[in-house]
Amino acid sequence: MLISDLLIYFPEEIYTIIGEYFKDNTEEKNKTIEEIRLRANKPLILKFNKKEVVFKTNITQEMILQTLQKVCDNSIYSFQNQIREGFITVKGGHRVGITGNCVIENGKVININYVSSLNFRIAKEIKGCSNKLLNYVLDLENNNIYTTLIVSPPGVGKTTILRDLIRKISTGIDKVNFVGINVGLVDERGEIAAMYRGIPQNDVGPRTDVLDNVPKAIGMRMLIRSMAPKVISADEIGNNDDIEPINYAICSGIRGIFTAHGASLEEISINPTLKTLLNIHSFERIVFLTDKKRKAEIDCVYALNKKTSEYSIME
């Protein structure tokens, strides 16, 4: 990712500040930047993986509005569906978080006006980050995978590792004689494939079919019925609506790769949806990630013993 890809969304004053900062050590800063935060009447902040840079110049609400206009191709109205979800995905898969005054109707957010903050979360592909995970996930005997749940707290890297895992399964792995298989990906928030005008901005493999901007439960059913996937995948499951399509997929002989928030087996068991899926033994592998040493590092892996219907830690 080059920072110049994002500068086009900012008004001149912000563009100049960030551009000047990146003149020195451009390559290194491009690699490590994670967020660009704009808050009304607060300083501009760049977040890197090991530090933050806080500028003296305060951001005005007018600057935020100008930025949002550019993010929305000068048509904020046409992006209302994304805005009410609290984010917009732009070219390159970068995600722009939005806060402000929420307009509620029938218990649902229908708009966000008086926008007060924008957070550009920088998307990164880290190819090869799922290499260690493959040892636990691949079912080489059947040229398939074990249905897997990847779990971590927010910001640890589960979406990044999921993306790389999908790419490898879809492409194939010559080293272990694994032939690429069809993957159906429901990219509800546009963070995995990062579709832009129908084209994935991230590499999710040649045999991956993507539905984006659709609720996971609906998207999974559509892909299962229309695209004949061998593997179905979705990010951040945990809603009651997710149970039926996941169970339907497994009963149809389709394997799955999913992610969820959590830090331990006990913690995810508190979530009613995940508890139900655990109780019906939907997952053959449960992978917990940590960032104690680096992001997307495997902490531990549980395997389902089909004879005892219990999970035990794999060595």
C-alpha positions in Angstrom: 0.0 0.0 0.0 1.3 3.5 -0.9 0.1 6.4 1.2 -0.5 8.3 -2.1 -3.4 6.0 -2.7 -5.2 7.5 0.2 -4.2 11.1 0.0 -6.7 11.7 -2.9 -9.5 11.5 -0.3 -8.2 14.4 1.8 -8.6 18.2 1.4 -5.5 20.1 0.6 -4.4 21.0 4.1 -4.5 17.4 5.4 -3.0 16.2 2.1 -0.1 18.5 2.5 0.5 17.6 6.2 0.6 13.8 5.6 2.5 14.2 2.3 5.2 16.2 4.0 5.6 13.7 6.8 6.0 10.8 4.4 8.7 12.5 2.3 11.3 10.9 4.6 11.5 7.1 5.1 8.5 6.7 2.8 8.9 2.9 2.2 9.1 2.1 5.9 6.2 4.3 6.9 4.1 2.9 4.1 4.7 -0.6 5.6 3.8 0.2 9.2 1.0 2.7 9.1 -2.3 1.3 10.4 -4.7 4.2 10.9 -5.3 7.9 9.9 -7.7 9.5 12.4 -9.7 12.7 11.9 -11.7 14.1 14.8 -13.5 17.4 14.8 -11.6 20.1 16.7 -8.9 17.6 17.6 -5.4 17.0 16.2 -4.8 14.8 13.1 -3.3 11.4 14.3 -1.3 8.8 12.3 -1.1 5.4 14.0 1.8 3.1 13.2 2.3 -0.4 14.6 4.7 0.9 17.3 3.9 4.6 17.7 1.4 7.4 17.1 2.2 10.8 15.5 0.0 13.6 16.7 0.1 16.8 14.6 -0.5 20.3 16.0 -3.1 21.2 13.3 -6.7 20.7 14.5 -9.2 19.1 12.1 -12.3 21.1 11.4 -15.7 19.6 10.8 -15.6 21.1 7.3 -12.4 19.1 6.6 -14.2 15.9 7.7 -17.2 16.7 5.5 -14.9 17.4 2.5 -13.1 14.1 3.1 -16.4 12.2 3.4 -17.6 13.7 0.1 -14.4 12.5 -1.6 -14.7 9.0 -0.1 -18.3 8.9 -1.4 -17.4 10.0 -4.9 -19.3 13.3 -4.2 -22.5 11.4 -3.7 -23.0 10.7 0.0 -26.6 9.7 -0.6 -25.6 6.7 -2.7 -23.4 5.4 0.2 -26.2 5.5 2.8 -26.3 1.8 3.2 -22.7 1.7 4.1 -22.8 4.8 6.2 -25.5 3.5 8.4 -23.3 0.4 9.1 -20.6 2.8 10.4 -18.0 2.4 7.7 -17.2 2.7 4.0 -14.8 0.5 2.1 -12.7 2.3 -0.5 -10.5 1.1 -3.3 -7.7 -1.0 -2.0 -9.8 -2.5 0.7 -9.2 0.3 3.2 -12.0 0.9 5.6 -13.2 4.3 6.7 -15.0 4.2 10.0 -17.6 6.9 10.7 -19.0 8.4 13.9 -21.5 11.2 14.5 -25.1 11.8 15.4 -27.0 8.5 14.6 -30.5 8.8 13.2 -32.7 5.9 14.6 -35.9 4.6 13.1 -37.7 1.5 14.4 -34.7 0.6 16.5 -32.3 0.7 13.6 -29.7 3.2 12.5 -30.8 4.7 9.2 -28.2 7.4 8.9 -25.3 9.2 10.6 -25.3 13.0 10.3 -23.1 15.7 11.9 -20.2 13.4 11.3 -17.6 14.0 13.9 -14.8 11.4 13.3 -13.3 9.4 10.4 -10.9 6.6 10.9 -9.0 5.3 7.8 -8.0 1.7 8.7 -5.2 0.7 6.4 -5.8 -2.7 4.8 -2.8 -5.0 4.4 -2.3 -8.3 2.7 0.3 -10.4 4.5 0.9 -13.3 2.2 2.1 -16.4 4.0 0.8 -15.5 7.4 -1.4 -18.6 7.5 1.4 -21.0 6.8 1.6 -22.4 10.3 -2.2 -22.7 10.5 -2.3 -24.9 7.4 -0.9 -27.8 9.5 -4.0 -27.8 11.6 -6.7 -26.9 9.0 -5.9 -29.0 5.9 -7.6 -32.3 5.5 -5.1 -33.7 3.0 -6.7 -37.2 2.9 -9.9 -35.7 1.4 -8.2 -32.6 -0.3 -10.4 -30.4 1.8 -10.2 -28.6 5.1 -11.5 -29.1 8.6 -14.4 -26.8 9.5 -12.5 -24.1 11.5 -13.3 -21.2 13.8 -10.5 -18.6 14.2 -10.9 -16.6 17.4 -9.1 -13.5 18.7 -9.9 -10.1 20.3 -10.3 -7.2 17.9 -7.2 -6.0 16.1 -5.1 -9.2 16.6 -5.2 -10.2 12.9 -7.9 -12.8 12.4 -9.2 -11.2 9.2 -5.7 -11.0 7.8 -5.0 -14.6 8.5 -8.5 -15.6 7.2 -7.8 -13.8 3.9 -4.5 -15.6 3.4 -6.0 -19.0 4.3 -8.8 -18.5 1.7 -6.2 -17.6 -0.9 -4.1 -20.7 -0.3 -7.1 -23.1 -0.3 -8.5 -21.5 -3.5 -5.1 -21.5 -5.2 -3.8 -24.9 -4.1 -0.5 -25.8 -2.4 1.9 -27.8 -4.5 4.2 -28.5 -1.6 1.6 -30.9 0.0 -0.2 -31.8 -3.2 -3.3 -29.9 -2.2 -5.4 -29.1 -5.3 -7.3 -25.7 -5.1 -11.0 -26.0 -4.3 -14.0 -23.7 -4.7 -14.5 -21.2 -1.9 -17.7 -19.2 -1.3 -16.8 -16.0 0.6 -19.4 -13.8 2.2 -17.6 -10.5 2.7 -20.3 -8.6 4.6 -18.1 -5.6 5.5 -15.8 -5.6 2.5 -12.7 -6.3 4.6 -11.5 -9.6 3.1 -11.7 -9.4 -0.7 -12.3 -5.7 -0.6 -14.5 -5.6 -3.7 -14.4 -2.3 -5.6 -16.9 -2.1 -8.5 -17.1 -5.9 -8.7 -13.4 -6.6 -8.6 -11.6 -8.0 -5.5 -8.8 -5.6 -4.5 -7.2 -8.3 -2.4 -5.9 -11.7 -3.7 -8.5 -14.3 -2.5 -7.5 -17.0 -5.0 -8.7 -18.0 -8.5 -11.5 -20.3 -7.2 -13.2 -17.9 -4.8 -16.6 -16.5 -5.4 -17.4 -13.4 -3.4 -20.7 -11.8 -2.2 -20.1 -8.5 -0.5 -22.3 -6.0 1.2 -24.8 -8.7 2.2 -25.7 -10.1 5.7 -23.7 -13.3 6.3 -26.8 -15.5 6.8 -28.3 -14.4 3.5 -25.0 -14.6 1.6 -24.2 -18.1 2.8 -27.5 -19.4 1.6 -27.1 -17.7 -1.8 -23.6 -19.1 -2.3 -24.5 -22.6 -1.2 -27.5 -22.8 -3.5 -25.8 -21.2 -6.6 -22.1 -21.6 -6.6 -21.4 -25.2 -5.4 -18.6 -24.3 -2.9 -16.6 -27.0 -1.1 -15.8 -24.4 1.5 -17.9 -21.5 2.8 -16.3 -18.6 4.7 -17.4 -15.5 6.6 -15.8 -13.1 9.1 -17.1 -12.4 12.6 -19.9 -14.7 13.1 -21.9 -14.6 16.3 -25.5 -13.6 15.4 -28.4 -16.0 15.9 -29.1 -15.7 12.2 -25.8 -17.4 11.4 -26.6 -20.7 13.0 -29.0 -22.1 10.4 -26.9 -21.4 7.3 -23.7 -22.8 8.9 -25.6 -25.9 10.1 -27.2 -26.2 6.6 -23.8 -26.0 4.9 -22.2 -28.6 7.2 -25.2 -31.0 6.7 -24.7 -30.5 2.9 -21.1 -31.7 3.1 -19.6 -28.2 2.9 -16.7 -27.3 5.1 -16.3 -23.8 6.6 -13.8 -21.2 7.8 -15.2 -18.6 10.1 -13.9 -16.0 12.6 -15.3 -14.7 15.9 -14.3 -12.3 18.7 -13.0 -13.9 21.9 -10.0 -14.9 23.9 -10.7 -18.3 25.3 -13.0 -21.4 24.9 -14.8 -20.3 28.0 -15.3 -16.8 26.7 -16.8 -17.8 23.3 -19.1 -20.2 25.1 -20.9 -17.2 26.7 -22.1 -16.1 23.2 -25.4 -17.9 22.7 -24.8 -18.4 19.0 -21.3 -19.8 19.3 -22.4 -21.9 22.3 -25.1 -23.5 20.1 -22.6 -24.2 17.3 -20.2 -25.7 19.8 -22.9 -27.9 21.3 -23.8 -29.3 17.9 -20.1 -29.8 17.1 -20.1 -27.5 14.1 -16.3 -26.8 14.3 -13.6 -29.5 13.9 -10.9 -27.0 14.8 -10.9 -23.9 17.0 -7.9 -21.7 16.6 -7.0 -18.9 19.1 -4.7 -16.1 18.0 -2.6 -13.8 20.1 -0.5 -10.7 19.5 1.9 -11.1 22.4 4.9 -11.5 20.0 3.4 -10.4 16.7 0.0 -10.2 15.1 -1.9 -13.3 14.0 0.4 -15.6 16.1 -1.3 -18.9 17.0 -1.8 -19.3 20.7 -3.5 -22.7 20.8 -5.6 -25.0 18.7 -8.5 -27.2 19.8 -9.6 -30.3 17.9 -12.9 -32.0 18.1 -12.8 -35.6 19.2 -15.7 -37.1 17.2 -15.9 -40.2 19.5 -16.2 -38.2 22.7 -17.6 -35.0 21.2 -15.1 -33.0 23.3 -12.5 -30.5 22.4 -8.9 -31.0 23.4 -5.7 -28.9 22.7 -3.6 -30.1 19.8 0.2 -30.3 20.3 
